[in-house]
């Protein structure tokens, strides 16, 4: 069994065990602090081996489960109005997001979203919209013959016409904490301007690349605010409430979970796993991935 497949099975087991334990003792935050759950996906396809991918059938099952479990996918506008104007959110509000702008978001995920009438957001790094270069973490997969294509500038209109709103993920898909201040500001500001020129509207949201607490710092959230964005999203595990910093909104990294694990994650029963998103936890996680041969750039 490949290391990445074994890692996924282990993670599913750990999440299930932690979730059932927390659920059993009622160790879940109150409803008020769970007003908004943001789901983070990357790829939706059936290529293998392919880390950070949810198979198409699993994605369809998860979208169906949202309604069955009483959740309501909402638009980015609704989230913005909640944090800026105090507008109410639908109970059980969920924002569906995708990072990196993979072509399969358009080809595989969009038809499923449209079937349910669900809006979504895709965060694109504009440096990969101009040519066919793979994203940095795709190089090793290319050597195995696995090609995860990204969208180009022309596909942005297709995404938006289908209900997937395009927002910014910077330029070169590099964590801001790895960059000099001027370069980080350029990633944040130029990506917004270029997208606005192409889309003909204001770009209001930014997603931090990788997005753990080791991948961006408080000053980067300030730069995002100064650039004119209304919201920013991390990859730190957890839900969001009315007092959550709108420039550090938390997200659940969704994987090919079995139905019960998916239910527990959304309920907050697995939130203790957010320790992996701290600075120390991120370094430990990356060291483990390197030892297993499952690290990505």
Protein Blocks (a to p, Z undefined) as FASTA:
>chain_A
ZZklmmmmmmmmmmmmmmmmmmmnopacdfklmmbccdddfbdcfbdcdehiacfklmmm
mmmmmmmnopacddfklmmmmmmnopacdehiacdddehiiaklmmmmmmmmmmnopacd
ddddfklmmbmcdcfklmmmmmnopacddddfklmmmmmmnopacddebjnopafklpcf
klmmmmmmmmmmmmmmmnopacfbdcdehjiaklpcfklmmmmmmnopabdcdfbecddd
fklcfklcccdddddddfklmmmmmnopmmmmmmmmmmklmmmmmmmmmmnopacZZ
